Amino acid sequence: MATDDVASLAAGEVLRGRDVLGQELAGLSWESAAVVDSVFEDCTFTGCNLSMTRLTDTRFVDCTFVGCKMLAVNWTVTGAGSMLAQPLRFERCRLDGSTFAGLDLTGFTFEDCVLTDVDFSEADLRRAVLAGSELSGARFARSDLRDADLRGTRGLALDPRENRLKGARLDLDATPGLLAPFGVTIT
């Protein structure tokens, strides 16, 4: 079933062909819905539930997500070249099980987020901010983390031989997750 109402999108419903500019979107629930061929530009999403939302040919331009729940969202199937045209900001969001594999996330902010089991494989995270985020089970394979801010992260585990890390900022607390591939244990 299709709808034109951005504010009310029930499970199974489809929002199609909408251009939303400069809106404050608070408390939306799009769980298990679909957003198709739409553009959200300069919007702020606050306290929204976008878990398992299917995004197809949908773009987010210069948007901010604050305190949102976005579990198991596959950001890679949006089509239309770069669905994430400008760096997005995620603050205090839950993105567990989401997929950003292969995407250009240069300059994105994931601050104080829960990113458990998120797939960042082959993602370009140059100059990205992941400060204060939970990264347990997050996958970084052939990812570019040059100049990324990883300070205060928890659960970070990646192989420095398979990822680009030059200029990345880390705490000493991240050391065990970087040394684990070498069989080194810090006590």
MDAnalysis code that builds the backbone (N, CA, C; Angstrom):
import MDAnalysis as mda
import numpy as np

u = mda.Universe.empty(561, n_residues=187, atom_resindex=np.repeat(np.arange(187), 3), trajectory=True)
u.add_TopologyAttr("name", ["N", "CA", "C"] * 187)
u.add_TopologyAttr("resid", np.arange(1, 188))
u.add_TopologyAttr("resname", ["MET", "ALA", "THR", "ASP", "ASP", "VAL", "ALA", "SER", "LEU", "ALA", "ALA", "GLY", "GLU", "VAL", "LEU", "ARG", "GLY", "ARG", "ASP", "VAL", "LEU", "GLY", "GLN", "GLU", "LEU", "ALA", "GLY", "LEU", "SER", "TRP", "GLU", "SER", "ALA", "ALA", "VAL", "VAL", "ASP", "SER", "VAL", "PHE", "GLU", "ASP", "CYS", "THR", "PHE", "THR", "GLY", "CYS", "ASN", "LEU", "SER", "MET", "THR", "ARG", "LEU", "THR", "ASP", "THR", "ARG", "PHE", "VAL", "ASP", "CYS", "THR", "PHE", "VAL", "GLY", "CYS", "LYS", "MET", "LEU", "ALA", "VAL", "ASN", "TRP", "THR", "VAL", "THR", "GLY", "ALA", "GLY", "SER", "MET", "LEU", "ALA", "GLN", "PRO", "LEU", "ARG", "PHE", "GLU", "ARG", "CYS", "ARG", "LEU", "ASP", "GLY", "SER", "THR", "PHE", "ALA", "GLY", "LEU", "ASP", "LEU", "THR", "GLY", "PHE", "THR", "PHE", "GLU", "ASP", "CYS", "VAL", "LEU", "THR", "ASP", "VAL", "ASP", "PHE", "SER", "GLU", "ALA", "ASP", "LEU", "ARG", "ARG", "ALA", "VAL", "LEU", "ALA", "GLY", "SER", "GLU", "LEU", "SER", "GLY", "ALA", "ARG", "PHE", "ALA", "ARG", "SER", "ASP", "LEU", "ARG", "ASP", "ALA", "ASP", "LEU", "ARG", "GLY", "THR", "ARG", "GLY", "LEU", "ALA", "LEU", "ASP", "PRO", "ARG", "GLU", "ASN", "ARG", "LEU", "LYS", "GLY", "ALA", "ARG", "LEU", "ASP", "LEU", "ASP", "ALA", "THR", "PRO", "GLY", "LEU", "LEU", "ALA", "PRO", "PHE", "GLY", "VAL", "THR", "ILE", "THR"])
u.atoms.positions = np.array([
    [0.844, -1.177, 0.000],
    [0.000, 0.000, 0.000],
    [0.893, 1.246, 0.000],
    [0.611, 2.215, -0.842],
    [1.394, 3.443, -0.942],
    [0.734, 4.555, -0.134],
    [1.577, 5.505, 0.283],
    [1.078, 6.651, 1.037],
    [1.866, 7.887, 0.635],
    [1.295, 9.057, 0.830],
    [1.991, 10.317, 0.595],
    [2.390, 10.980, 1.902],
    [1.967, 10.428, 3.017],
    [2.181, 11.046, 4.319],
    [3.503, 10.586, 4.921],
    [4.486, 11.489, 4.954],
    [5.799, 11.180, 5.508],
    [5.687, 10.819, 6.985],
    [4.761, 11.429, 7.694],
    [4.664, 11.251, 9.145],
    [4.083, 9.906, 9.554],
    [3.276, 9.300, 8.717],
    [2.688, 8.019, 9.112],
    [2.960, 6.982, 8.034],
    [3.883, 6.095, 8.321],
    [4.275, 5.065, 7.370],
    [4.318, 3.746, 8.116],
    [3.282, 2.953, 7.980],
    [3.168, 1.693, 8.722],
    [3.978, 0.594, 8.041],
    [4.231, -0.467, 8.776],
    [4.942, -1.624, 8.239],
    [4.266, -2.078, 6.953],
    [5.089, -2.290, 5.923],
    [4.562, -2.745, 4.647],
    [4.135, -1.629, 3.714],
    [3.969, -0.415, 4.220],
    [3.575, 0.704, 3.365],
    [4.788, 1.224, 2.599],
    [4.510, 1.929, 1.497],
    [5.559, 2.467, 0.641],
    [5.374, 3.974, 0.500],
    [6.437, 4.718, 0.769],
    [6.465, 6.158, 0.507],
    [7.225, 6.320, -0.804],
    [6.600, 6.912, -1.804],
    [7.204, 6.948, -3.136],
    [7.222, 8.377, -3.693],
    [8.386, 8.741, -4.286],
    [8.476, 9.980, -5.050],
    [8.312, 11.259, -4.260],
    [8.838, 11.307, -3.054],
    [8.714, 12.521, -2.234],
    [10.036, 13.269, -2.186],
    [10.000, 14.591, -2.269],
    [11.147, 15.459, -2.043],
    [10.838, 16.255, -0.788],
    [11.641, 16.047, 0.244],
    [11.405, 16.691, 1.532],
    [12.606, 17.582, 1.820],
    [12.381, 18.871, 1.983],
    [13.459, 19.836, 2.153],
    [13.324, 20.579, 3.471],
    [14.402, 20.579, 4.269],
    [14.485, 21.394, 5.472],
    [13.469, 21.096, 6.550],
    [13.049, 19.870, 6.682],
    [12.022, 19.518, 7.669],
    [12.632, 18.961, 8.951],
    [11.981, 19.244, 10.068],
    [12.281, 18.624, 11.358],
    [11.306, 17.463, 11.489],
    [11.813, 16.247, 11.436],
    [10.962, 15.061, 11.480],
    [11.196, 14.360, 12.808],
    [10.215, 14.405, 13.694],
    [10.377, 13.858, 15.045],
    [9.384, 12.734, 15.299],
    [9.892, 11.674, 15.926],
    [9.036, 10.582, 16.372],
    [8.420, 9.734, 15.275],
    [8.959, 9.796, 14.064],
    [8.422, 8.978, 12.974],
    [8.672, 7.506, 13.241],
    [7.772, 6.661, 12.799],
    [8.001, 5.221, 12.831],
    [7.786, 4.674, 11.429],
    [8.899, 4.292, 10.798],
    [8.860, 3.703, 9.463],
    [9.313, 2.250, 9.523],
    [9.221, 1.623, 10.671],
    [9.730, 0.264, 10.836],
    [9.108, -0.679, 9.809],
    [9.985, -1.389, 9.087],
    [9.595, -2.384, 8.075],
    [8.783, -1.794, 6.925],
    [8.914, -0.496, 6.693],
    [8.247, 0.151, 5.563],
    [9.264, 0.306, 4.428],
    [8.862, 0.933, 3.341],
    [9.759, 1.159, 2.205],
    [9.684, 2.622, 1.780],
    [10.846, 3.177, 1.432],
    [10.922, 4.534, 0.913],
    [11.591, 4.422, -0.457],
    [10.882, 4.854, -1.501],
    [11.319, 4.643, -2.876],
    [11.374, 5.975, -3.623],
    [12.472, 6.171, -4.379],
    [12.588, 7.311, -5.287],
    [12.257, 8.633, -4.592],
    [12.884, 8.855, -3.437],
    [12.621, 10.067, -2.652],
    [13.934, 10.757, -2.298],
    [13.849, 12.039, -1.972],
    [15.018, 12.822, -1.569],
    [14.682, 13.556, -0.280],
    [15.586, 13.448, 0.693],
    [15.476, 14.183, 1.952],
    [16.698, 15.080, 2.020],
    [16.482, 16.388, 2.004],
    [17.594, 17.325, 2.000],
    [17.493, 18.279, 3.177],
    [18.623, 18.417, 3.892],
    [18.716, 19.325, 5.033],
    [17.608, 19.055, 6.054],
    [17.350, 17.774, 6.311],
    [16.324, 17.377, 7.283],
    [16.979, 16.876, 8.563],
    [16.279, 17.028, 9.679],
    [16.714, 16.472, 10.955],
    [15.671, 15.471, 11.411],
    [16.125, 14.236, 11.628],
    [15.278, 13.157, 12.130],
    [15.595, 12.993, 13.612],
    [14.625, 13.161, 14.494],
    [14.849, 13.062, 15.933],
    [13.922, 12.011, 16.533],
    [14.516, 11.057, 17.261],
    [13.728, 10.033, 17.943],
    [12.881, 9.185, 17.017],
    [13.368, 8.936, 15.818],
    [12.601, 8.171, 14.826],
    [12.990, 6.696, 14.840],
    [12.067, 5.836, 14.421],
    [12.340, 4.411, 14.274],
    [12.285, 4.077, 12.786],
    [13.465, 3.861, 12.206],
    [13.570, 3.503, 10.795],
    [14.089, 2.076, 10.648],
    [13.943, 1.268, 11.676],
    [14.457, -0.101, 11.653],
    [13.859, -0.896, 10.498],
    [14.732, -1.603, 9.808],
    [14.363, -2.483, 8.691],
    [13.621, -1.755, 7.577],
    [13.773, -0.431, 7.518],
    [13.201, 0.335, 6.414],
    [13.975, -0.004, 5.143],
    [13.264, -0.259, 4.069],
    [13.896, -0.551, 2.788],
    [13.998, 0.757, 2.007],
    [15.231, 1.131, 1.668],
    [15.493, 2.372, 0.948],
    [15.882, 2.033, -0.488],
    [15.090, 2.470, -1.457],
    [15.379, 2.188, -2.858],
    [15.369, 3.495, -3.640],
    [16.480, 3.763, -4.347],
    [16.611, 5.000, -5.125],
    [16.222, 6.219, -4.298],
    [16.683, 6.238, -3.058],
    [16.375, 7.321, -2.123],
    [17.673, 7.978, -1.681],
    [17.675, 9.306, -1.642],
    [18.887, 10.044, -1.271],
    [18.656, 10.862, -0.010],
    [19.716, 10.933, 0.799],
    [19.739, 11.792, 1.977],
    [20.870, 12.782, 1.757],
    [20.563, 14.068, 1.750],
    [21.547, 15.108, 1.499],
    [21.627, 16.006, 2.722],
    [22.796, 16.052, 3.356],
    [23.036, 16.949, 4.490],
    [21.982, 16.783, 5.589],
    [21.686, 15.536, 5.951],
    [20.689, 15.246, 6.989],
    [21.364, 14.862, 8.301],
    [20.643, 15.057, 9.402],
    [21.107, 14.691, 10.736],
    [20.080, 13.770, 11.371],
    [20.586, 12.716, 12.014],
    [19.736, 11.761, 12.733],
    [20.148, 11.807, 14.197],
    [19.215, 12.116, 15.092],
    [19.514, 12.234, 16.519],
    [18.621, 11.276, 17.299],
    [19.251, 10.396, 18.084],
    [18.490, 9.480, 18.927],
    [17.554, 8.565, 18.162],
    [17.935, 8.197, 16.957],
    [17.081, 7.344, 16.123],
    [17.471, 5.874, 16.243],
    [16.507, 5.020, 15.981],
    [16.714, 3.572, 15.958],
    [16.589, 3.140, 14.503],
    [17.698, 2.616, 13.962],
    [17.738, 2.232, 12.549],
    [18.393, 0.871, 12.413],
    [17.780, -0.146, 12.998],
    [18.350, -1.485, 13.006],
    [18.195, -2.148, 11.641],
    [19.260, -2.848, 11.219],
    [19.235, -3.684, 10.008],
    [18.807, -2.939, 8.747],
    [19.275, -1.701, 8.593],
    [18.999, -0.953, 7.364],
    [20.151, -1.205, 6.393],
    [19.831, -1.580, 5.174],
    [20.845, -1.787, 4.145],
    [20.960, -0.505, 3.330],
    [21.953, 0.312, 3.668],
    [22.146, 1.603, 3.023],
    [22.751, 1.450, 1.632],
    [23.174, 0.246, 1.250],
    [23.865, 0.050, -0.025],
    [22.929, -0.180, -1.199],
    [21.657, -0.400, -0.975],
    [20.741, -0.748, -2.064],
    [19.888, 0.433, -2.521],
    [20.309, 1.624, -2.181],
    [19.494, 2.783, -2.521],
    [19.560, 3.138, -3.994],
    [20.623, 2.729, -4.683],
    [20.751, 3.028, -6.111],
    [21.057, 4.487, -6.349],
    [20.845, 4.947, -7.550],
    [21.025, 6.350, -7.945],
    [22.402, 6.884, -7.599],
    [23.452, 6.111, -7.849],
    [24.808, 6.570, -7.601],
    [25.084, 6.742, -6.132],
    [25.159, 7.971, -5.677],
    [25.449, 8.226, -4.276],
    [24.194, 8.695, -3.559],
    [23.596, 7.794, -2.800],
    [22.391, 8.164, -2.058],
    [22.723, 9.032, -0.864],
    [23.987, 9.056, -0.510],
    [24.424, 9.861, 0.625],
    [25.302, 10.984, 0.076],
    [24.680, 11.999, -0.516],
    [25.380, 13.006, -1.297],
    [26.275, 13.920, -0.469],
    [25.933, 14.209, 0.718],
    [26.736, 15.033, 1.616],
    [26.933, 14.238, 2.889],
    [28.017, 14.506, 3.627],
    [28.202, 13.768, 4.881],
    [26.986, 13.906, 5.802],
    [26.535, 12.778, 6.297],
    [25.413, 12.750, 7.232],
    [25.937, 12.701, 8.651],
    [25.089, 13.104, 9.602],
    [25.402, 13.055, 11.036],
    [24.446, 12.111, 11.725],
    [25.022, 11.154, 12.462],
    [24.252, 10.261, 13.316],
    [24.724, 10.521, 14.739],
    [23.840, 10.973, 15.614],
    [24.193, 11.255, 17.007],
    [23.309, 10.412, 17.918],
    [23.941, 9.635, 18.784],
    [23.230, 8.794, 19.761],
    [22.171, 7.906, 19.087],
    [22.530, 7.323, 17.958],
    [21.614, 6.448, 17.217],
    [22.015, 4.987, 17.391],
    [21.054, 4.096, 17.189],
    [21.294, 2.642, 17.160],
    [21.169, 2.190, 15.717],
    [22.284, 1.670, 15.186],
    [22.300, 1.207, 13.800],
    [22.707, -0.260, 13.716],
    [22.499, -1.027, 14.772],
    [22.921, -2.425, 14.829],
    [22.505, -3.182, 13.572],
    [23.435, -3.999, 13.059],
    [23.131, -4.873, 11.936],
    [22.932, -4.170, 10.606],
    [23.234, -2.885, 10.539],
    [23.076, -2.151, 9.280],
    [24.281, -2.397, 8.369],
    [24.112, -2.091, 7.084],
    [25.166, -2.324, 6.102],
    [25.509, -1.031, 5.376],
    [26.811, -0.677, 5.450],
    [27.361, 0.462, 4.723],
    [28.491, -0.004, 3.809],
    [28.563, -1.294, 3.529],
    [29.677, -1.886, 2.782],
    [29.861, -1.205, 1.428],
    [31.122, -0.799, 1.166],
    [31.477, -0.229, -0.121],
    [31.049, 1.204, -0.351],
    [30.432, 1.843, 0.630],
    [29.940, 3.213, 0.438],
    [31.006, 4.257, 0.759],
    [30.887, 5.425, 0.148],
    [31.745, 6.563, 0.451],
    [31.119, 7.309, 1.630],
    [31.727, 7.135, 2.801],
    [31.248, 7.762, 4.034],
    [32.242, 8.821, 4.514],
    [32.986, 9.398, 3.578],
    [33.982, 10.409, 3.905],
    [33.331, 11.556, 4.673],
    [33.889, 11.862, 5.852],
    [33.401, 12.981, 6.646],
    [32.110, 12.738, 7.400],
    [31.575, 11.532, 7.359],
    [30.351, 11.221, 8.103],
    [30.628, 11.241, 9.601],
    [29.590, 11.471, 10.394],
    [29.697, 11.440, 11.848],
    [28.760, 10.379, 12.399],
    [29.347, 9.470, 13.190],
    [28.593, 8.464, 13.949],
    [29.026, 8.668, 15.399],
    [28.492, 9.663, 16.067],
    [28.972, 10.030, 17.398],
    [28.081, 9.442, 18.483],
    [28.731, 8.728, 19.424],
    [28.021, 8.099, 20.550],
    [26.898, 7.184, 20.061],
    [27.162, 6.446, 18.998],
    [26.171, 5.534, 18.414],
    [26.459, 4.090, 18.814],
    [25.455, 3.243, 18.685],
    [25.629, 1.799, 18.840],
    [25.668, 1.231, 17.427],
    [26.843, 0.699, 17.062],
    [27.087, 0.186, 15.716],
    [27.447, -1.296, 15.773],
    [26.783, -2.034, 16.642],
    [27.045, -3.454, 16.825],
    [26.720, -4.216, 15.542],
    [27.666, -5.044, 15.110],
    [27.488, -5.894, 13.918],
    [27.202, -5.110, 12.639],
    [27.660, -3.863, 12.563],
    [27.506, -3.070, 11.342],
    [28.602, -3.473, 10.353],
    [28.270, -3.529, 9.075],
    [29.238, -3.894, 8.039],
    [29.775, -2.634, 7.362],
    [31.055, -2.335, 7.655],
    [31.766, -1.228, 7.018],
    [32.806, -1.755, 6.026],
    [32.684, -3.003, 5.586],
    [33.654, -3.591, 4.660],
    [33.784, -2.732, 3.405],
    [35.041, -2.444, 3.040],
    [35.367, -1.678, 1.835],
    [34.742, -0.285, 1.812],
    [34.330, 0.222, 2.958],
    [33.770, 1.576, 3.034],
    [34.898, 2.600, 3.111],
    [34.658, 3.772, 2.559],
    [35.595, 4.884, 2.645],
    [35.160, 5.747, 3.824],
    [35.881, 5.605, 4.934],
    [35.563, 6.324, 6.172],
    [36.617, 7.388, 6.477],
    [37.269, 7.912, 5.437],
    [38.269, 8.954, 5.676],
    [37.613, 10.147, 6.373],
    [38.290, 10.649, 7.379],
    [37.842, 11.815, 8.159],
    [36.489, 11.611, 8.832],
    [36.024, 10.372, 8.917],
    [34.759, 10.090, 9.614],
    [34.973, 10.169, 11.117],
    [33.929, 10.492, 11.842],
    [33.959, 10.544, 13.300],
    [33.094, 9.403, 13.824],
    [33.737, 8.485, 14.563],
    [33.014, 7.391, 15.211],
    [33.208, 7.490, 16.719],
    [33.602, 8.643, 17.199],
    [33.954, 8.861, 18.601],
    [32.830, 8.444, 19.541],
    [33.219, 7.713, 20.586],
    [32.286, 7.320, 21.629],
    [31.312, 6.226, 21.240],
    [31.508, 5.605, 20.090],
    [30.550, 4.605, 19.604],
    [30.926, 3.185, 20.008],
    [29.915, 2.339, 20.123],
    [30.076, 0.909, 20.403],
    [30.215, 0.192, 19.063],
    [31.347, -0.518, 18.869],
    [31.640, -1.152, 17.587],
    [31.780, -2.667, 17.684],
    [31.262, -3.283, 18.732],
    [31.387, -4.737, 18.893],
    [30.805, -5.457, 17.680],
    [31.602, -6.325, 17.102],
    [31.155, -7.114, 15.964],
    [31.117, -6.365, 14.646],
    [31.466, -5.068, 14.651],
    [31.483, -4.306, 13.394],
    [32.586, -4.861, 12.493],
    [32.305, -4.932, 11.182],
    [33.264, -5.490, 10.233],
    [33.938, -4.371, 9.449],
    [35.273, -4.401, 9.530],
    [36.109, -3.486, 8.759],
    [37.060, -4.353, 7.937],
    [36.777, -4.573, 6.688],
    [37.652, -5.342, 5.806],
    [37.953, -4.475, 4.588],
    [39.224, -4.170, 4.373],
    [39.651, -3.311, 3.275],
    [38.945, -1.953, 3.335],
    [38.767, -1.444, 4.543],
    [38.134, -0.140, 4.762],
    [39.209, 0.933, 4.844],
    [38.863, 2.144, 4.476],
    [39.786, 3.271, 4.538],
    [39.387, 4.154, 5.716],
    [40.190, 4.093, 6.780],
    [39.922, 4.857, 8.005],
    [40.962, 5.957, 8.207],
    [41.606, 6.401, 7.129],
    [42.617, 7.450, 7.265],
    [41.981, 8.716, 7.850],
    [42.668, 9.252, 8.851],
    [42.250, 10.490, 9.528],
    [40.891, 10.385, 10.216],
    [40.410, 9.167, 10.452],
    [39.139, 8.980, 11.173],
    [39.348, 9.192, 12.668],
    [38.324, 9.645, 13.354],
    [38.359, 9.833, 14.808],
    [37.664, 8.643, 15.463],
    [38.469, 7.768, 16.058],
    [37.964, 6.558, 16.717],
    [38.139, 6.642, 18.230],
    [38.360, 7.834, 18.745],
    [38.582, 7.984, 20.186],
    [37.318, 7.650, 20.965],
    [37.517, 6.922, 22.056],
    [36.403, 6.592, 22.937],
    [35.520, 5.469, 22.427],
    [35.915, 4.832, 21.321],
    [35.109, 3.714, 20.822],
    [35.294, 2.505, 21.726],
    [34.294, 1.641, 21.725],
    [34.344, 0.398, 22.493],
    [34.121, -0.761, 21.540],
    [34.851, -1.859, 21.785],
    [34.658, -3.069, 20.994],
    [35.287, -3.036, 19.615],
    [36.145, -2.062, 19.342],
    [36.796, -1.968, 18.036],
    [37.729, -3.156, 17.826],
    [37.546, -3.875, 16.744],
    [38.436, -4.975, 16.376],
    [38.604, -4.943, 14.863],
    [39.833, -4.698, 14.431],
    [40.112, -4.705, 13.002],
    [41.566, -5.071, 12.778],
    [41.859, -5.547, 11.603],
    [43.219, -5.942, 11.251],
    [43.896, -4.769, 10.550],
    [44.929, -4.180, 11.192],
    [45.601, -3.034, 10.582],
    [46.295, -3.378, 9.263],
    [46.517, -4.654, 9.006],
    [47.143, -5.054, 7.743],
    [46.148, -4.991, 6.588],
    [44.860, -5.045, 6.880],
    [43.828, -5.074, 5.838],
    [43.080, -3.753, 5.690],
    [43.358, -2.797, 6.548],
    [42.637, -1.524, 6.547],
    [43.631, -0.378, 6.542],
    [43.237, 0.737, 5.956],
    [44.107, 1.915, 5.916],
    [43.805, 2.764, 7.146],
    [44.839, 3.018, 7.955],
    [44.640, 3.701, 9.238],
    [45.501, 4.946, 9.418],
    [46.299, 5.321, 8.437],
    [47.209, 6.452, 8.604],
    [46.449, 7.698, 9.060],
    [46.921, 8.286, 10.152],
    [46.321, 9.509, 10.678],
    [45.085, 9.291, 11.539],
    [44.634, 8.048, 11.670],
    [43.455, 7.774, 12.514],
    [43.782, 8.091, 13.967],
    [42.811, 8.634, 14.690],
    [43.000, 8.970, 16.102],
    [42.293, 7.919, 16.950],
    [43.089, 7.280, 17.838],
    [42.596, 6.188, 18.683],
    [43.037, 6.412, 20.118],
    [42.337, 5.788, 21.066],
    [42.755, 5.761, 22.471],
    [43.594, 4.509, 22.704],
    [44.275, 4.497, 23.830],
    [44.988, 3.279, 24.220],
    [44.022, 2.118, 24.423],
    [42.783, 2.400, 24.808],
    [41.790, 1.341, 25.017],
    [41.502, 0.553, 23.735],
    [41.806, 1.117, 22.576],
    [41.565, 0.430, 21.304],
    [42.679, -0.550, 20.955],
    [43.788, -0.470, 21.677],
    [44.957, -1.292, 21.367],
    [44.659, -2.790, 21.296],
    [43.927, -3.384, 22.248],
    [43.682, -4.833, 22.156],
    [42.989, -5.245, 20.857],
    [42.078, -4.461, 20.383],
    [41.364, -4.798, 19.154],
    [42.222, -4.689, 17.910],
    [43.282, -3.891, 17.986],
    [44.202, -3.766, 16.858],
    [45.286, -4.838, 16.889],
    [45.615, -5.314, 18.084],
    [46.675, -6.318, 18.219],
    [46.168, -7.754, 18.165],
    [44.887, -7.961, 18.342],
    [44.323, -9.322, 18.343],
    [44.671, -10.120, 17.082],
    [44.668, -9.514, 15.875],
    [45.018, -10.299, 14.682],
    [46.454, -10.839, 14.705],
    [47.297, -10.256, 15.557],
    [48.683, -10.698, 15.660],
    [48.874, -11.712, 16.783],
    [47.792, -12.079, 17.466],
    [47.881, -13.039, 18.565],
    [48.433, -12.444, 19.847],
    [48.440, -11.113, 19.938],
    [48.967, -10.428, 21.117],
    [47.816, -10.143, 22.079],
    [48.028, -10.475, 23.350],
    [47.037, -10.207, 24.382],
    [47.617, -9.205, 25.364],
    [46.853, -8.163, 25.664],
    [47.289, -7.164, 26.638],
    [46.518, -7.399, 27.922],
    [47.264, -7.493, 29.027],
    [46.608, -7.713, 30.324],
    [46.871, -6.560, 31.255],
])
